[in-house]
Amino acid sequence: MNHTLLRALEESLLTPAVRTDRERLLTLLHEDFTEVGRSGRRWTRAEIVKSLADEGERSTPTTDEWSFSELSPNLTLLTYRICDPGTGSRHTSIWDTTGDAPRMRFHQGTPIVNR
């Protein structure tokens, strides 16, 4: 799978323009999408689309440490870090490339706690 494309799609999901665009979210998120948020809460596709539509203004975070692993011919595991001060977290997504365009099936965010 084209890792450049998957990274671009993932990064688009961090932007306010896409996060508040219901139709774009429905295109990017697989029908069976689930998320485990930074709080530990489990979200369905419908819940996350509704929540993001109501999200206030925010800046697009800075990311690094991108990694890609092919889980199968049609599934790619993508990991990265959000490294903005005070909001550091690690993120994992699984992208399904079965159809005409990649769609995210799973996402999890975990806060980085410095000890």
N, CA, C and O atoms as a GROMACS GRO file, in nm:
protein
  460
    1MET      N    1   0.084  -0.119   0.000
    1MET     CA    2   0.000   0.000   0.000
    1MET      C    3   0.088   0.124   0.000
    1MET      O    4   0.199   0.122   0.052
    2ASN      N    5   0.039   0.229  -0.057
    2ASN     CA    6   0.108   0.356  -0.068
    2ASN      C    7   0.108   0.426   0.070
    2ASN      O    8   0.007   0.483   0.112
    3HIS      N    9   0.221   0.421   0.138
    3HIS     CA   10   0.231   0.479   0.272
    3HIS      C   11   0.216   0.630   0.271
    3HIS      O   12   0.166   0.688   0.367
    4THR      N   13   0.260   0.693   0.164
    4THR     CA   14   0.245   0.838   0.153
    4THR      C   15   0.098   0.877   0.153
    4THR      O   16   0.058   0.973   0.219
    5LEU      N   17   0.017   0.802   0.080
    5LEU     CA   18  -0.128   0.828   0.077
    5LEU      C   19  -0.190   0.805   0.214
    5LEU      O   20  -0.268   0.888   0.260
    6LEU      N   21  -0.157   0.694   0.280
    6LEU     CA   22  -0.215   0.667   0.412
    6LEU      C   23  -0.176   0.775   0.513
    6LEU      O   24  -0.259   0.817   0.593
    7ARG      N   25  -0.053   0.819   0.509
    7ARG     CA   26  -0.011   0.925   0.600
    7ARG      C   27  -0.089   1.053   0.572
    7ARG      O   28  -0.134   1.121   0.665
    8ALA      N   29  -0.105   1.087   0.446
    8ALA     CA   30  -0.181   1.208   0.409
    8ALA      C   31  -0.325   1.198   0.458
    8ALA      O   32  -0.380   1.296   0.508
    9LEU      N   33  -0.388   1.083   0.443
    9LEU     CA   34  -0.526   1.065   0.490
    9LEU      C   35  -0.532   1.076   0.642
    9LEU      O   36  -0.621   1.142   0.696
   10GLU      N   37  -0.438   1.012   0.710
   10GLU     CA   38  -0.432   1.018   0.857
   10GLU      C   39  -0.413   1.163   0.902
   10GLU      O   40  -0.483   1.210   0.992
   11GLU      N   41  -0.319   1.233   0.841
   11GLU     CA   42  -0.295   1.373   0.879
   11GLU      C   43  -0.416   1.460   0.850
   11GLU      O   44  -0.442   1.555   0.923
   12SER      N   45  -0.491   1.428   0.744
   12SER     CA   46  -0.611   1.509   0.715
   12SER      C   47  -0.712   1.497   0.828
   12SER      O   48  -0.786   1.591   0.857
   13LEU      N   49  -0.716   1.380   0.891
   13LEU     CA   50  -0.809   1.359   1.002
   13LEU      C   51  -0.771   1.438   1.127
   13LEU      O   52  -0.848   1.445   1.222
   14LEU      N   53  -0.654   1.498   1.127
   14LEU     CA   54  -0.611   1.582   1.239
   14LEU      C   55  -0.645   1.730   1.216
   14LEU      O   56  -0.627   1.812   1.305
   15THR      N   57  -0.693   1.763   1.097
   15THR     CA   58  -0.722   1.902   1.063
   15THR      C   59  -0.866   1.939   1.098
   15THR      O   60  -0.956   1.856   1.085
   16PRO      N   61  -0.889   2.062   1.142
   16PRO     CA   62  -1.026   2.106   1.172
   16PRO      C   63  -1.119   2.094   1.052
   16PRO      O   64  -1.237   2.061   1.068
   17ALA      N   65  -1.069   2.121   0.932
   17ALA     CA   66  -1.154   2.118   0.812
   17ALA      C   67  -1.215   1.979   0.790
   17ALA      O   68  -1.332   1.968   0.754
   18VAL      N   69  -1.138   1.875   0.810
   18VAL     CA   70  -1.188   1.738   0.790
   18VAL      C   71  -1.265   1.692   0.913
   18VAL      O   72  -1.369   1.626   0.899
   19ARG      N   73  -1.218   1.723   1.032
   19ARG     CA   74  -1.283   1.676   1.155
   19ARG      C   75  -1.428   1.726   1.166
   19ARG      O   76  -1.512   1.660   1.227
   20THR      N   77  -1.457   1.842   1.108
   20THR     CA   78  -1.592   1.896   1.117
   20THR      C   79  -1.674   1.873   0.990
   20THR      O   80  -1.786   1.922   0.979
   21ASP      N   81  -1.619   1.798   0.895
   21ASP     CA   82  -1.687   1.769   0.768
   21ASP      C   83  -1.747   1.629   0.774
   21ASP      O   84  -1.678   1.530   0.749
   22ARG      N   85  -1.875   1.621   0.808
   22ARG     CA   86  -1.942   1.492   0.827
   22ARG      C   87  -1.928   1.400   0.707
   22ARG      O   88  -1.896   1.282   0.722
   23GLU      N   89  -1.950   1.452   0.588
   23GLU     CA   90  -1.943   1.370   0.467
   23GLU      C   91  -1.802   1.315   0.444
   23GLU      O   92  -1.786   1.199   0.406
   24ARG      N   93  -1.702   1.399   0.467
   24ARG     CA   94  -1.563   1.352   0.450
   24ARG      C   95  -1.530   1.245   0.552
   24ARG      O   96  -1.466   1.146   0.519
   25LEU      N   97  -1.574   1.264   0.677
   25LEU     CA   98  -1.550   1.162   0.780
   25LEU      C   99  -1.616   1.030   0.743
   25LEU      O  100  -1.555   0.924   0.760
   26LEU      N  101  -1.738   1.035   0.693
   26LEU     CA  102  -1.807   0.912   0.655
   26LEU      C  103  -1.735   0.841   0.540
   26LEU      O  104  -1.742   0.719   0.528
   27THR      N  105  -1.668   0.918   0.455
   27THR     CA  106  -1.590   0.860   0.346
   27THR      C  107  -1.462   0.794   0.399
   27THR      O  108  -1.422   0.688   0.351
   28LEU      N  109  -1.398   0.857   0.496
   28LEU     CA  110  -1.269   0.808   0.547
   28LEU      C  111  -1.282   0.697   0.650
   28LEU      O  112  -1.192   0.613   0.661
   29LEU      N  113  -1.391   0.695   0.725
   29LEU     CA  114  -1.407   0.596   0.833
   29LEU      C  115  -1.492   0.479   0.785
   29LEU      O  116  -1.603   0.498   0.736
   30HIS      N  117  -1.439   0.361   0.800
   30HIS     CA  118  -1.508   0.238   0.760
   30HIS      C  119  -1.639   0.223   0.839
   30HIS      O  120  -1.650   0.272   0.952
   31GLU      N  121  -1.736   0.157   0.780
   31GLU     CA  122  -1.866   0.137   0.848
   31GLU      C  123  -1.849   0.069   0.984
   31GLU      O  124  -1.927   0.094   1.076
   32ASP      N  125  -1.748  -0.018   0.998
   32ASP     CA  126  -1.723  -0.090   1.123
   32ASP      C  127  -1.618  -0.021   1.211
   32ASP      O  128  -1.563  -0.083   1.301
   33PHE      N  129  -1.590   0.106   1.184
   33PHE     CA  130  -1.489   0.180   1.258
   33PHE      C  131  -1.518   0.183   1.408
   33PHE      O  132  -1.632   0.200   1.450
   34THR      N  133  -1.412   0.166   1.487
   34THR     CA  134  -1.417   0.190   1.631
   34THR      C  135  -1.290   0.264   1.672
   34THR      O  136  -1.185   0.254   1.607
   35GLU      N  137  -1.302   0.338   1.779
   35GLU     CA  138  -1.188   0.411   1.834
   35GLU      C  139  -1.183   0.391   1.984
   35GLU      O  140  -1.287   0.387   2.050
   36VAL      N  141  -1.062   0.379   2.035
   36VAL     CA  142  -1.039   0.386   2.179
   36VAL      C  143  -0.966   0.518   2.199
   36VAL      O  144  -0.850   0.533   2.160
   37GLY      N  145  -1.035   0.612   2.261
   37GLY     CA  146  -0.980   0.746   2.277
   37GLY      C  147  -0.874   0.755   2.384
   37GLY      O  148  -0.850   0.659   2.458
   38ARG      N  149  -0.812   0.870   2.393
   38ARG     CA  150  -0.707   0.893   2.494
   38ARG      C  151  -0.759   0.874   2.635
   38ARG      O  152  -0.682   0.842   2.725
   39SER      N  153  -0.889   0.894   2.655
   39SER     CA  154  -0.949   0.876   2.787
   39SER      C  155  -0.976   0.728   2.818
   39SER      O  156  -1.004   0.693   2.933
   40GLY      N  157  -0.969   0.643   2.717
   40GLY     CA  158  -1.004   0.502   2.733
   40GLY      C  159  -1.144   0.472   2.686
   40GLY      O  160  -1.185   0.356   2.682
   41ARG      N  161  -1.220   0.574   2.650
   41ARG     CA  162  -1.357   0.555   2.603
   41ARG      C  163  -1.356   0.489   2.465
   41ARG      O  164  -1.272   0.520   2.380
   42ARG      N  165  -1.451   0.399   2.443
   42ARG     CA  166  -1.470   0.336   2.313
   42ARG      C  167  -1.575   0.415   2.236
   42ARG      O  168  -1.681   0.447   2.289
   43TRP      N  169  -1.545   0.447   2.110
   43TRP     CA  170  -1.633   0.524   2.024
   43TRP      C  171  -1.672   0.443   1.902
   43TRP      O  172  -1.590   0.370   1.847
   44THR      N  173  -1.795   0.455   1.859
   44THR     CA  174  -1.839   0.398   1.732
   44THR      C  175  -1.820   0.504   1.623
   44THR      O  176  -1.790   0.620   1.653
   45ARG      N  177  -1.838   0.464   1.500
   45ARG     CA  178  -1.827   0.559   1.389
   45ARG      C  179  -1.928   0.672   1.405
   45ARG      O  180  -1.892   0.789   1.392
   46ALA      N  181  -2.053   0.639   1.433
   46ALA     CA  182  -2.157   0.741   1.448
   46ALA      C  183  -2.125   0.837   1.563
   46ALA      O  184  -2.144   0.958   1.551
   47GLU      N  185  -2.077   0.783   1.674
   47GLU     CA  186  -2.045   0.867   1.790
   47GLU      C  187  -1.929   0.962   1.761
   47GLU      O  188  -1.934   1.080   1.798
   48ILE      N  189  -1.826   0.912   1.694
   48ILE     CA  190  -1.710   0.999   1.669
   48ILE      C  191  -1.743   1.105   1.565
   48ILE      O  192  -1.697   1.219   1.578
   49VAL      N  193  -1.822   1.071   1.464
   49VAL     CA  194  -1.862   1.170   1.363
   49VAL      C  195  -1.942   1.282   1.429
   49VAL      O  196  -1.920   1.399   1.401
   50LYS      N  197  -2.036   1.246   1.517
   50LYS     CA  198  -2.117   1.345   1.588
   50LYS      C  199  -2.030   1.431   1.679
   50LYS      O  200  -2.044   1.554   1.681
   51SER      N  201  -1.942   1.368   1.753
   51SER     CA  202  -1.856   1.441   1.846
   51SER      C  203  -1.764   1.539   1.773
   51SER      O  204  -1.749   1.654   1.816
   52LEU      N  205  -1.704   1.495   1.664
   52LEU     CA  206  -1.613   1.582   1.591
   52LEU      C  207  -1.686   1.698   1.524
   52LEU      O  208  -1.630   1.807   1.510
   53ALA      N  209  -1.810   1.677   1.483
   53ALA     CA  210  -1.889   1.785   1.421
   53ALA      C  211  -1.908   1.900   1.519
   53ALA      O  212  -1.919   2.016   1.479
   54ASP      N  213  -1.913   1.868   1.648
   54ASP     CA  214  -1.934   1.968   1.752
   54ASP      C  215  -1.803   2.021   1.812
   54ASP      O  216  -1.805   2.103   1.903
   55GLU      N  217  -1.691   1.973   1.762
   55GLU     CA  218  -1.561   2.012   1.817
   55GLU      C  219  -1.533   2.159   1.790
   55GLU      O  220  -1.560   2.209   1.681
   56GLY      N  221  -1.480   2.227   1.888
   56GLY     CA  222  -1.445   2.368   1.871
   56GLY      C  223  -1.317   2.385   1.792
   56GLY      O  224  -1.255   2.288   1.748
   57GLU      N  225  -1.278   2.511   1.774
   57GLU     CA  226  -1.155   2.542   1.702
   57GLU      C  227  -1.036   2.478   1.771
   57GLU      O  228  -1.027   2.476   1.894
   58ARG      N  229  -0.947   2.427   1.692
   58ARG     CA  230  -0.823   2.369   1.743
   58ARG      C  231  -0.719   2.377   1.634
   58ARG      O  232  -0.752   2.384   1.515
   59SER      N  233  -0.594   2.377   1.673
   59SER     CA  234  -0.488   2.379   1.573
   59SER      C  235  -0.453   2.235   1.534
   59SER      O  236  -0.477   2.141   1.610
   60THR      N  237  -0.396   2.220   1.417
   60THR     CA  238  -0.353   2.089   1.371
   60THR      C  239  -0.224   2.054   1.444
   60THR      O  240  -0.128   2.132   1.440
   61PRO      N  241  -0.218   1.938   1.510
   61PRO     CA  242  -0.100   1.904   1.589
   61PRO      C  243   0.020   1.867   1.502
   61PRO      O  244   0.006   1.832   1.385
   62THR      N  245   0.137   1.875   1.562
   62THR     CA  246   0.262   1.833   1.499
   62THR      C  247   0.280   1.684   1.526
   62THR      O  248   0.251   1.636   1.636
   63THR      N  249   0.327   1.610   1.426
   63THR     CA  250   0.344   1.465   1.440
   63THR      C  251   0.486   1.424   1.401
   63THR      O  252   0.556   1.497   1.330
   64ASP      N  253   0.526   1.305   1.449
   64ASP     CA  254   0.653   1.245   1.406
   64ASP      C  255   0.649   1.096   1.438
   64ASP      O  256   0.545   1.043   1.478
   65GLU      N  257   0.761   1.031   1.419
   65GLU     CA  258   0.777   0.887   1.447
   65GLU      C  259   0.677   0.800   1.371
   65GLU      O  260   0.620   0.707   1.428
   66TRP      N  261   0.656   0.829   1.244
   66TRP     CA  262   0.563   0.752   1.162
   66TRP      C  263   0.620   0.615   1.130
   66TRP      O  264   0.738   0.599   1.100
   67SER      N  265   0.532   0.513   1.139
   67SER     CA  266   0.570   0.375   1.109
   67SER      C  267   0.452   0.305   1.042
   67SER      O  268   0.337   0.332   1.074
   68PHE      N  269   0.483   0.215   0.949
   68PHE     CA  270   0.380   0.142   0.875
   68PHE      C  271   0.414  -0.006   0.876
   68PHE      O  272   0.530  -0.044   0.854
   69SER      N  273   0.315  -0.091   0.901
   69SER     CA  274   0.333  -0.236   0.899
   69SER      C  275   0.217  -0.298   0.824
   69SER      O  276   0.101  -0.270   0.852
   70GLU      N  277   0.249  -0.382   0.728
   70GLU     CA  278   0.146  -0.453   0.652
   70GLU      C  279   0.098  -0.572   0.737
   70GLU      O  280   0.175  -0.664   0.764
   71LEU      N  281  -0.029  -0.569   0.778
   71LEU     CA  282  -0.086  -0.679   0.856
   71LEU      C  283  -0.137  -0.791   0.766
   71LEU      O  284  -0.136  -0.908   0.803
   72SER      N  285  -0.182  -0.753   0.647
   72SER     CA  286  -0.230  -0.846   0.545
   72SER      C  287  -0.227  -0.769   0.413
   72SER      O  288  -0.193  -0.651   0.413
   73PRO      N  289  -0.261  -0.833   0.302
   73PRO     CA  290  -0.260  -0.759   0.176
   73PRO      C  291  -0.352  -0.636   0.174
   73PRO      O  292  -0.331  -0.544   0.095
   74ASN      N  293  -0.455  -0.634   0.260
   74ASN     CA  294  -0.552  -0.524   0.259
   74ASN      C  295  -0.562  -0.447   0.389
   74ASN      O  296  -0.652  -0.365   0.405
   75LEU      N  297  -0.472  -0.471   0.483
   75LEU     CA  298  -0.474  -0.400   0.611
   75LEU      C  299  -0.334  -0.348   0.644
   75LEU      O  300  -0.236  -0.422   0.641
   76THR      N  301  -0.327  -0.219   0.677
   76THR     CA  302  -0.200  -0.158   0.715
   76THR      C  303  -0.214  -0.094   0.853
   76THR      O  304  -0.308  -0.019   0.879
   77LEU      N  305  -0.119  -0.126   0.939
   77LEU     CA  306  -0.109  -0.066   1.072
   77LEU      C  307  -0.020   0.056   1.061
   77LEU      O  308   0.092   0.048   1.009
   78LEU      N  309  -0.068   0.168   1.110
   78LEU     CA  310   0.004   0.295   1.102
   78LEU      C  311   0.019   0.347   1.245
   78LEU      O  312  -0.079   0.349   1.319
   79THR      N  313   0.139   0.388   1.284
   79THR     CA  314   0.160   0.446   1.417
   79THR      C  315   0.236   0.577   1.402
   79THR      O  316   0.314   0.596   1.309
   80TYR      N  317   0.212   0.668   1.497
   80TYR     CA  318   0.281   0.796   1.499
   80TYR      C  319   0.265   0.859   1.636
   80TYR      O  320   0.192   0.809   1.722
   81ARG      N  321   0.336   0.970   1.655
   81ARG     CA  322   0.329   1.043   1.781
   81ARG      C  323   0.283   1.185   1.753
   81ARG      O  324   0.330   1.249   1.659
   82ILE      N  325   0.192   1.233   1.837
   82ILE     CA  326   0.160   1.376   1.839
   82ILE      C  327   0.254   1.435   1.943
   82ILE      O  328   0.256   1.391   2.058
   83CYS      N  329   0.331   1.536   1.902
   83CYS     CA  330   0.439   1.583   1.988
   83CYS      C  331   0.424   1.728   2.029
   83CYS      O  332   0.524   1.791   2.066
   84ASP      N  333   0.305   1.783   2.026
   84ASP     CA  334   0.283   1.919   2.071
   84ASP      C  335   0.299   1.926   2.224
   84ASP      O  336   0.258   1.834   2.294
   85PRO      N  337   0.357   2.033   2.275
   85PRO     CA  338   0.375   2.046   2.420
   85PRO      C  339   0.242   2.033   2.495
   85PRO      O  340   0.143   2.097   2.459
   86GLY      N  341   0.242   1.952   2.598
   86GLY     CA  342   0.124   1.936   2.682
   86GLY      C  343   0.020   1.840   2.628
   86GLY      O  344  -0.076   1.808   2.699
   87THR      N  345   0.035   1.794   2.505
   87THR     CA  346  -0.065   1.703   2.448
   87THR      C  347   0.000   1.580   2.386
   87THR      O  348  -0.060   1.517   2.299
   88GLY      N  349   0.119   1.545   2.427
   88GLY     CA  350   0.190   1.433   2.368
   88GLY      C  351   0.110   1.304   2.380
   88GLY      O  352   0.056   1.272   2.485
   89SER      N  353   0.104   1.230   2.270
   89SER     CA  354   0.032   1.102   2.269
   89SER      C  355   0.081   1.016   2.154
   89SER      O  356   0.134   1.067   2.054
   90ARG      N  357   0.063   0.887   2.168
   90ARG     CA  358   0.094   0.792   2.061
   90ARG      C  359  -0.036   0.744   2.001
   90ARG      O  360  -0.136   0.726   2.071
   91HIS      N  361  -0.035   0.723   1.869
   91HIS     CA  362  -0.157   0.688   1.796
   91HIS      C  363  -0.133   0.568   1.706
   91HIS      O  364  -0.026   0.551   1.647
   92THR      N  365  -0.235   0.485   1.697
   92THR     CA  366  -0.233   0.365   1.614
   92THR      C  367  -0.362   0.361   1.534
   92THR      O  368  -0.471   0.381   1.588
   93SER      N  369  -0.349   0.335   1.404
   93SER     CA  370  -0.466   0.320   1.318
   93SER      C  371  -0.449   0.196   1.231
   93SER      O  372  -0.337   0.158   1.197
   94ILE      N  373  -0.560   0.135   1.196
   94ILE     CA  374  -0.560   0.027   1.098
   94ILE      C  375  -0.642   0.074   0.980
   94ILE      O  376  -0.759   0.111   0.994
   95TRP      N  377  -0.579   0.074   0.863
   95TRP     CA  378  -0.643   0.117   0.739
   95TRP      C  379  -0.674  -0.004   0.652
   95TRP      O  380  -0.589  -0.091   0.631
   96ASP      N  381  -0.796  -0.007   0.601
   96ASP     CA  382  -0.844  -0.113   0.512
   96ASP      C  383  -0.835  -0.059   0.369
   96ASP      O  384  -0.894   0.045   0.338
   97THR      N  385  -0.763  -0.129   0.284
   97THR     CA  386  -0.743  -0.084   0.146
   97THR      C  387  -0.818  -0.173   0.046
   97THR      O  388  -0.782  -0.178  -0.072
   98THR      N  389  -0.919  -0.242   0.094
   98THR     CA  390  -0.994  -0.335   0.009
   98THR      C  391  -1.070  -0.266  -0.104
   98THR      O  392  -1.069  -0.316  -0.216
   99GLY      N  393  -1.134  -0.154  -0.077
   99GLY     CA  394  -1.220  -0.088  -0.175
   99GLY      C  395  -1.145   0.006  -0.267
   99GLY      O  396  -1.024  -0.006  -0.287
  100ASP      N  397  -1.220   0.100  -0.323
  100ASP     CA  398  -1.163   0.198  -0.416
  100ASP      C  399  -1.068   0.295  -0.346
  100ASP      O  400  -0.974   0.345  -0.407
  101ALA      N  401  -1.094   0.322  -0.219
  101ALA     CA  402  -1.011   0.417  -0.144
  101ALA      C  403  -0.990   0.363  -0.002
  101ALA      O  404  -1.078   0.297   0.052
  102PRO      N  405  -0.874   0.389   0.058
  102PRO     CA  406  -0.848   0.342   0.194
  102PRO      C  407  -0.950   0.400   0.293
  102PRO      O  408  -0.994   0.514   0.280
  103ARG      N  409  -0.986   0.317   0.393
  103ARG     CA  410  -1.077   0.361   0.498
  103ARG      C  411  -1.024   0.311   0.632
  103ARG      O  412  -0.979   0.197   0.645
  104MET      N  413  -1.030   0.398   0.731
  104MET     CA  414  -0.982   0.363   0.864
  104MET      C  415  -1.084   0.272   0.933
  104MET      O  416  -1.203   0.302   0.939
  105ARG      N  417  -1.035   0.159   0.986
  105ARG     CA  418  -1.121   0.064   1.058
  105ARG      C  419  -1.108   0.080   1.209
  105ARG      O  420  -1.202   0.051   1.282
  106PHE      N  421  -0.990   0.124   1.256
  106PHE     CA  422  -0.964   0.131   1.400
  106PHE      C  423  -0.865   0.242   1.428
  106PHE      O  424  -0.775   0.268   1.348
  107HIS      N  425  -0.883   0.307   1.543
  107HIS     CA  426  -0.788   0.409   1.588
  107HIS      C  427  -0.781   0.407   1.740
  107HIS      O  428  -0.882   0.389   1.808
  108GLN      N  429  -0.659   0.426   1.792
  108GLN     CA  430  -0.642   0.438   1.936
  108GLN      C  431  -0.538   0.545   1.964
  108GLN      O  432  -0.434   0.551   1.898
  109GLY      N  433  -0.566   0.630   2.063
  109GLY     CA  434  -0.472   0.730   2.110
  109GLY      C  435  -0.439   0.705   2.256
  109GLY      O  436  -0.527   0.676   2.336
  110THR      N  437  -0.310   0.714   2.290
  110THR     CA  438  -0.265   0.691   2.427
  110THR      C  439  -0.178   0.807   2.472
  110THR      O  440  -0.077   0.836   2.408
  111PRO      N  441  -0.216   0.875   2.580
  111PRO     CA  442  -0.132   0.988   2.629
  111PRO      C  443   0.007   0.940   2.668
  111PRO      O  444   0.026   0.829   2.717
  112ILE      N  445   0.104   1.026   2.646
  112ILE     CA  446   0.241   1.001   2.693
  112ILE      C  447   0.253   1.066   2.830
  112ILE      O  448   0.237   1.187   2.844
  113VAL      N  449   0.282   0.986   2.928
  113VAL     CA  450   0.298   1.037   3.064
  113VAL      C  451   0.445   1.028   3.099
  113VAL      O  452   0.502   0.919   3.107
  114ASN      N  453   0.507   1.144   3.120
  114ASN     CA  454   0.649   1.146   3.157
  114ASN      C  455   0.662   1.124   3.306
  114ASN      O  456   0.598   1.192   3.387
  115ARG      N  457   0.743   1.029   3.342
  115ARG     CA  458   0.764   0.999   3.485
  115ARG      C  459   0.907   1.014   3.522
  115ARG      O  460   0.944   0.993   3.637
   0.00000   0.00000   0.00000
